[in-house]
Amino acid sequence: MASDPRTRSTARVPASTSLLASLGNEPRLLMVLTGMFWAGNAIVARSVAGEIPPIGLAFWRWAVGALVVLPFAWPHVRRDAKAMLADWPTMLLLSALGISFFNSGLYLAAQSTTALNIVMLQSAVPVLIVAASYSLFRDLVTARQACGIAISLLGALTLISHGDLGVLTHFALNTGDLWMLAASVSYAVYTALLRKRPAVHGLSFLFATFVIGAALLLPFYVFESVHVRPMPLNWHALVAVGYVAVFASVVAYLCFNRSVELLGANTAGLAVHLVPVFGTLLAVLLLGERLHAYHALGIALIAAGILLATRKPA
């Protein structure tokens, strides 16, 4: 008697594929990975400020990211190209908001403001996502989600202010801060609009937005190279581009976009509050900084807020 074809199909699925599929349905893990790799992005942006031009870093981030994801995305792109072309206005808007402008704004901000200000303004993204979701779609947050977002935000501000929230009253905006604020608003709108993306495979969407985002940046990159300063060709630049292209782009965006699918924009946006958490841990591990009580308090508040906001109702 012939075996059941469904059994044969299941048997051919590699264990690694099953594991990846399982991980792709764990939104909390996806948020952790997103926050971890974006923390590295903020550190890289600040460390190369003045050495690597901001538009050049953003352009090569997406161009290299597209090349990295292409071999995995190509079978899906061939199938999904028609659907994405049919909805080109949405693809163009999402690429401009979440790919081109957000990261260029962050890298421009890093040229003239502190890492502290960048992280503090970025921590407003979850609140801005709630505002964007309500403005565009009249989405309301539940009391549980609102409490989780508030607790997580308090934890992020505790880390950023080193436990002294009074320092936040002395915050004043400079040019770099305005770039970061505009970038944060851009990413909040991108996140809220992700529900409107074409119904295509995640890798197809990722590749297409990376390509469009790089294309939108190309004229600005050429202008920067000719009239400001060209992209340096050295190991420091190669390592920086490699990290932001592979980890902060391909891996982080796959995780973030999937977490938005699973949790919705308002809750998935809390991944941004994990950026100062991992920034702190990286500083301790790589720079030898000491852990203080406010670190533990801030991390605990962020963890509690995310657990509360992502907890499934009984």
C-alpha positions in Angstrom: 0.0 0.0 0.0 1.3 3.5 -0.9 2.3 5.7 1.9 0.3 8.9 2.7 1.8 11.7 0.5 1.4 14.2 3.4 3.7 11.9 5.5 6.3 11.8 2.7 6.1 15.7 2.5 6.6 16.1 6.2 9.5 13.7 6.3 11.4 15.7 3.7 11.3 18.9 5.8 14.8 19.4 7.3 15.0 19.8 11.0 16.6 23.2 10.6 13.6 24.4 8.6 11.2 23.2 11.3 13.3 25.0 14.0 13.3 28.3 12.0 9.5 28.0 11.5 9.1 27.4 15.2 11.3 30.4 16.2 9.3 32.5 13.8 6.2 32.0 15.9 7.8 33.1 19.1 7.1 36.9 19.2 9.0 37.6 22.5 12.2 36.0 21.1 11.8 37.9 17.9 11.5 41.2 19.9 14.7 40.3 21.9 16.7 39.6 18.7 15.4 42.8 17.2 16.4 44.9 20.2 19.8 43.2 20.5 20.8 43.8 16.8 19.4 47.4 16.8 21.5 48.2 19.9 24.6 47.2 18.0 23.4 49.4 15.1 23.2 52.4 17.5 26.7 51.7 18.8 28.2 51.3 15.3 26.5 54.5 14.1 28.0 56.5 17.0 31.5 54.9 16.8 31.9 55.7 13.0 30.5 59.2 13.2 32.9 61.5 11.5 34.7 58.7 9.7 32.0 57.2 7.6 29.5 59.6 5.9 25.9 58.9 7.1 24.2 58.6 3.7 27.0 56.3 2.5 26.6 54.1 5.5 22.8 53.9 5.0 23.1 53.3 1.2 25.6 50.4 1.5 23.7 49.0 4.5 20.6 48.3 2.3 22.5 47.5 -0.9 24.6 44.9 0.8 21.6 43.7 2.8 19.7 43.1 -0.5 22.6 41.1 -1.9 22.8 39.0 1.3 19.1 38.1 1.3 18.8 37.7 -2.5 19.8 33.9 -2.7 17.2 33.1 -0.1 14.5 35.4 -1.4 14.8 34.8 -5.1 12.3 31.8 -5.4 9.7 33.9 -3.5 10.5 37.1 -5.4 9.8 35.4 -8.7 6.4 34.3 -7.4 5.5 37.5 -5.6 6.9 40.1 -8.0 3.5 40.6 -9.7 1.7 41.3 -6.4 4.3 43.8 -5.3 4.4 45.6 -8.6 0.6 45.9 -8.5 0.8 47.6 -5.1 3.8 49.7 -5.9 2.6 52.9 -4.1 2.5 51.0 -0.8 5.9 49.4 -1.4 7.4 52.7 -2.3 5.9 54.4 0.8 7.0 51.7 3.2 10.5 51.6 1.7 10.8 55.4 2.0 9.6 55.5 5.6 11.2 52.4 7.2 14.3 51.9 5.1 15.5 55.1 3.4 14.5 57.9 5.8 14.6 56.3 9.2 18.1 55.0 9.1 19.5 58.0 7.2 17.9 60.2 9.9 19.5 58.1 12.7 23.0 58.2 11.0 22.7 62.0 10.4 21.6 62.4 14.1 24.7 60.5 15.2 26.9 63.2 13.5 25.8 66.0 15.9 24.2 64.5 19.0 25.0 62.1 21.7 24.3 58.4 21.9 22.2 59.2 25.0 19.9 61.5 23.1 19.6 59.1 20.2 18.5 56.3 22.5 16.2 58.6 24.5 14.4 59.9 21.4 14.2 56.4 19.9 12.5 55.2 23.1 9.5 57.3 22.2 8.9 55.1 19.1 6.4 52.7 20.8 4.3 55.7 22.0 4.5 57.2 18.5 3.4 53.9 17.0 0.3 54.0 19.2 -0.4 57.5 18.0 0.1 56.6 14.4 -2.1 53.5 14.6 -4.9 55.6 16.2 -4.5 58.4 13.6 -4.5 56.1 10.6 -6.7 53.3 11.7 -8.4 54.4 14.9 -6.7 51.5 16.7 -7.1 51.6 20.5 -4.8 49.9 23.0 -6.2 47.8 25.8 -5.6 48.8 29.4 -3.1 45.9 29.7 -1.2 47.1 26.6 -1.2 50.7 27.8 0.2 49.7 31.2 2.8 47.5 29.6 3.9 50.3 27.3 4.0 52.8 30.2 6.1 50.5 32.4 8.5 49.7 29.6 8.9 53.3 28.8 9.7 54.1 32.4 12.3 51.4 32.4 13.9 52.8 29.2 14.0 56.3 30.7 15.5 54.8 33.9 18.4 53.3 31.9 18.9 56.4 29.8 18.9 58.8 32.7 21.1 56.5 34.9 18.4 56.3 37.5 18.0 60.1 37.8 14.8 61.0 35.9 15.4 64.7 36.8 18.1 64.9 34.2 15.5 64.6 31.5 14.1 68.0 32.5 17.3 69.6 31.1 16.9 67.9 27.7 17.1 70.4 24.8 16.8 69.7 21.1 19.7 70.4 18.7 19.9 69.6 15.0 20.9 66.0 15.5 18.0 65.5 17.9 15.5 66.9 15.4 16.8 64.4 12.8 16.3 61.6 15.3 12.8 62.8 16.3 11.8 62.9 12.6 13.3 59.5 12.0 11.4 58.1 15.0 8.1 59.5 13.7 8.9 58.0 10.3 9.5 54.5 11.7 6.3 54.7 13.8 4.3 55.4 10.7 6.1 52.6 8.8 5.2 50.1 11.6 1.6 51.2 11.7 1.3 50.8 7.9 2.9 47.4 7.8 -0.6 45.9 7.8 -1.1 47.3 4.4 1.9 45.6 2.8 1.1 43.1 0.0 0.3 39.5 1.1 3.7 38.2 0.0 6.5 36.1 1.6 8.6 37.9 4.2 11.8 37.5 2.3 10.2 38.9 -0.9 9.0 41.9 1.0 12.4 42.4 2.7 14.4 42.2 -0.6 12.1 44.5 -2.4 12.1 47.2 0.3 15.9 47.0 0.6 16.3 47.5 -3.1 13.8 50.4 -3.3 15.3 52.0 -0.2 18.8 51.8 -1.6 17.5 53.2 -5.0 15.9 56.2 -3.2 19.1 56.9 -1.4 21.4 56.6 -4.5 21.1 60.3 -5.7 21.8 61.6 -2.2 24.7 59.2 -1.8 26.2 60.4 -5.1 25.8 64.0 -4.0 27.4 63.3 -0.6 30.3 61.4 -2.3 31.1 64.3 -4.7 30.4 67.3 -2.5 30.9 66.2 1.1 33.2 63.2 1.4 33.3 59.7 -0.2 32.9 56.4 1.5 36.2 55.2 2.8 37.6 51.8 1.7 39.1 50.4 4.8 38.5 47.5 7.3 36.7 49.7 9.7 34.1 50.7 7.1 33.8 47.1 5.8 33.1 45.7 9.3 30.6 48.5 10.1 28.7 47.9 6.8 28.9 44.2 7.3 27.3 44.4 10.7 24.5 46.8 9.9 23.7 45.0 6.6 23.5 41.5 8.0 22.4 41.8 11.6 20.8 45.2 12.0 19.1 44.9 8.6 18.4 41.4 7.3 18.0 39.6 10.7 16.5 42.4 12.7 14.0 43.5 10.0 12.9 39.9 9.5 12.3 39.5 13.2 10.6 42.9 13.6 8.3 42.5 10.6 7.2 39.1 11.8 6.6 40.3 15.4 4.3 43.0 14.0 2.4 40.2 12.2 2.0 38.2 15.3 1.4 40.9 17.9 0.3 44.0 16.1 2.2 47.3 15.7 1.4 48.7 19.1 2.9 45.8 21.1 5.7 44.8 18.7 7.0 48.4 18.9 8.2 47.7 22.4 11.2 46.0 20.9 12.7 49.5 20.7 12.8 49.6 24.5 15.2 46.6 24.4 17.8 48.8 22.6 19.0 50.5 25.8 18.9 47.2 27.6 21.3 45.5 25.2 23.3 48.8 24.9 23.9 48.5 28.6 24.8 44.9 28.5 27.2 45.4 25.5 28.9 48.3 27.4 29.4 46.0 30.4 30.7 43.1 28.3 32.8 45.0 25.7 33.8 48.3 27.5 34.2 47.0 31.0 31.5 49.3 32.5 30.0 48.4 35.9 26.4 47.4 36.5 24.5 49.6 38.9 21.2 49.3 40.7 19.5 51.6 38.2 20.5 49.1 35.4 18.8 46.3 37.2 15.7 48.4 37.9 15.4 49.7 34.3 15.9 46.2 32.8 13.3 44.7 35.2 10.8 47.4 34.3 11.2 46.9 30.6 10.9 43.1 30.9 7.8 43.5 33.1 6.2 45.9 30.6 6.9 43.7 27.6 5.7 40.6 29.4 2.5 42.4 30.4 1.9 43.9 26.9 2.5 40.6 25.1 0.6 38.3 27.5 -2.3 36.6 25.8 -5.6 37.3 27.6 -7.1 34.3 29.4 
